[in-house]
């Protein structure tokens, strides 16, 4: 988290997603305008949100780009990232173990054959 996010005053903390949206938004107080006139579910969401913030005079504290999980491909990517947490060559590896998410995905893959096919490689482990 950038130090600027903790400074006094109003701001919006945004984590830009690789697909043009965002994976996280943090506000000290609600600003309705940030969510108006946004082309949701498009690659323009992050850019439009930062434009709305500038329009209403609220500074943006951006985080590092990451990916959000909103479809089959990104769920499979998350599973692979968690499985390869110790592999420094893995795509998007941020060295986050995420044990609860890993355990949830392992349980989901065990109980749901539709989900199971997403995970190439060894079965998920919550260990």
ABEGO torsion letter per residue (X at the ends): XBAAAABBEBBBBBBBBAAGBBABBBBABBBAAAABGBBBGBAAAAAAAAAAAAAAGBBBBBBBBBBBBABAAAAAAAAAAAAAAABAABBGBAGBAGAAAAAAAAAAAAABAAAAAABBEBBBBAX
